[in-house]
């Protein structure tokens, strides 16, 4: 594990992500990502270490290093490539997280363009109506993801489809296709046929 001088430089503009050039590649660090997204660094480290990815991808995109904190103590940190950052950031949800992810990717594009001597890719202006529609869609996806997680957790406890739907304030008919898919993919126990239930 390599030692890196990563004592953070105070961020003059928190809207612009912190990126550096490392081994001729544009990179960021787990520490910079934590600051940028307003998360604890230890949680970012844990999220990186929990990623279920092939070892060769991990080695190329998440380089473990050490840095000295403000007390002079060595701490773990990761250097992330654009691909590593993108994979990690997929787990960050919500409207604000989406805006921060876009800013990070734009910053990666600008620095990579400078590194390779190419003209910067222009940022395309997004009409306000399109942005509003995107944000509305993201909010809906967050709500659906939450409802799905709650439904799955309830069904895994053995609660019936009807009771799980009722607990979520919905009609069971809307959850039947989801319930069938969860059973088909082995995420919940198969339904017991009515005849077997009577024999028990």
N, C-alpha and C positions, 0 to 999 in steps of 0.2 A: 504494500500500500504506500503510495507516494504522499509526501508532505507538501501541502500547497499553502502559500501565503494568501489566505482568504479572509483576512481581517476586513470586514465590510467597510466600504467607503459609504458614508451617509448618502442616502438616495436624495438627490436634489429634486427629482421629479418622480414621484411614485407611480405615475401613469406609464412611464417608459421602463420596460423590464431591463434588468442587468444581464448583459451578455458579454462574453469575452471570446478571444481566439485561443484555442488550445490544440496543439498538434495540427495546425492548419485547418481546423474545423471550428465553426461557430458553436459555442457551448454556453450553458448556464450552469448554475450549481443548485443543489437541493436547498441551500441556505437562501439563495436569491429567490427561488420559487416560493419558499415559505414566507418570506417578507412580502413578496408581490401579491400573494393570495391571502395574506393575513392569517396564516396558519402557523402552528408550532412546528419548529424544525424537526423535532423528534417524530411528529406525526407524518411528515413528508418522508423521512427515512423509513419509517415502518411501512408506508404505502409502497415505496420502491421495493423494499424487501419482500413484500407480500405479492408482488406482481408474478403471475404464473407465466413466465416467458422462457423460451429456449436459452440455454447457457451462452451460446455464441452471440445472440442478440443482446443479452444482458451485458456481456463483456465489452461489446463494441459501443454500447450506448449509455451505460451506467458505470462510470469508473469510480471505485471507492478510493477516497483520499482522506487525509487528515488536515485540519486547519487549527490554528491557535485562536481561541476565543479572547475576549477582552481581559480575562484574568491570566492569560498565557497558558491555559490548559489545552491539551490536544483533544479535539472532538472529531467524530466521524462526519463525513460529508460526501456527496456524490457529485461528479461532473457529468452533466447530461448533454447529449447531442440533441438536435432538433427532434429526431425520431424518439429518443428517450423521453424528452419533455412531452411530446404529443401523446405517447402511450400513457404516461403518468397522468396527464391532465384530462384524459378521457373520463377519469373517475370523478372529476370535480363537476358538480352540477349546479344548476340555478342560473338565473339571468346574469348576475354579476360575474360569475365564473366564466360564462361564455364571452363576455366582453373582455375580460382579462386574457383569456386564451387567444382571442383574435389579436389583441395588442402584442402578445408575446410572439405570435407567428409573424406578424408584420415586422416586428423588430428583427427576428431571425432573417427574414427576406432582405431587409435593408443591409444588415451586416454581411450576409453572404454575398450580396451583389457587390459590396465594396471589396470584400476579400478576393473575389474572382474578377474584379475589374469590369464587371458588367454594369450596364445601366440599371438603376433601381427599378423594380417592378412598381408601376404606379398603383397606389391604393385607389380602388374604384369607389366613387361616392355611392353610398347606399341611400336610395330615397327613403324619406322618413316613414312613408306608408309601409314599405317593405321591411324596414327595421321593426316597426311596431308589430307587423304580422309575425315576424320571426320571434320576437320576444313573447308574444301571445302563445305561439306554438311551443316555445321552450317551457313556459309556465304550465301549459297543458300536459306536456311530456313529464315534467316533474311530478305533477299531481297524479298522473296515471301510474308512474313508477312507484310512487308511495302507496297507492291503492293496491297495486299488484303485490308489493312486498307484504302489506298487511293481510291480504287475502291468503297468500301462500303460507304465512306464519300461522294463521288461524286454522287452515286446512291441515297443516302438519301436526297440530295438536289433537286431531281426530274429530274436530267439530264438523258437523254436517255442512253440506253446501248451503242448505237453507239458512242455518244459523250463522254461518260466516257472512253470507250476503246481508242478512238482517243486521249483524253487528256493524257492517259498513254502511248501513242505511240505504241498501239497494235491493232490488228484486232479484231472486235467485236465477231467473231466466237469462239475465244479462251475463251472469258468471258461468253458465253451463259450458259454453265453448272453451273458456279459459280452463275450467276444471277438467274438462276432457283432455285438453292439451297437456296439462300438468300430469295427469295420470298416464297418458301415452308416453311421455318422456321420463317417467319414473320419478318425478319430483314429489309426488304424493302417492300414498298407497292406493292400489286399484280399488274400485268400488266393490263392495260385497253385494252379490246378486240378492234380490229381495227374498227368494226362496231359502237361501242359506241363512239369512238373518232370522227367519221364522223358526228354523230348526235349532238354533242355538239356545 
